[in-house]
Amino acid sequence: MRAKWSAPIRKYWKISEQMMVKYCDLAICDSVNIEKYIHECYDGKGIQGSSPKTTFIAYGADGIVFVSRNESGGCWNRFGKPCQ
């Protein structure tokens, strides 16, 4: 926890973190290290001694082409140019 936060705020954040991990159905992590941290700190500490379920989703997205069609069957991409 960052030292710039006062002790009561750090305590609040830690309790919130514990409750979120304990009661969530799935913890989605945007960092492998965060996923590792959750398992190191909270395995076996869930409801009835369960371990939290986590998944890692990296930043970024696959290239998706958005297409719009008109009544005559022509199509345009998201930039308003005809599809190739």
URKA-V681090 format. One record per pair of residues at least 12 apart in sequence whose C-alpha atoms are under 8 Angstrom apart, sorted by the first residue. I is the first residue (numbers start at 1). J is the second residue. If there is no record, write none. Layout:
[[I & J] [I & J]]
This chain:
[[18 & 42] [21 & 38] [21 & 42] [21 & 46] [21 & 52] [22 & 42] [22 & 45] [22 & 46] [22 & 47] [22 & 52] [23 & 46] [23 & 47] [24 & 52] [25 & 52] [25 & 53] [26 & 52] [26 & 53] [26 & 54] [26 & 55] [27 & 52] [27 & 53] [27 & 54] [27 & 55] [28 & 54] [28 & 55] [28 & 56] [28 & 57] [29 & 54] [29 & 55] [29 & 56] [29 & 57] [30 & 56] [30 & 57] [30 & 58] [30 & 59] [31 & 56] [31 & 57] [31 & 58] [32 & 56] [35 & 54] [35 & 55] [35 & 56] [38 & 52] [39 & 51] [39 & 52] [65 & 77] [65 & 78] [66 & 78] [67 & 83]]
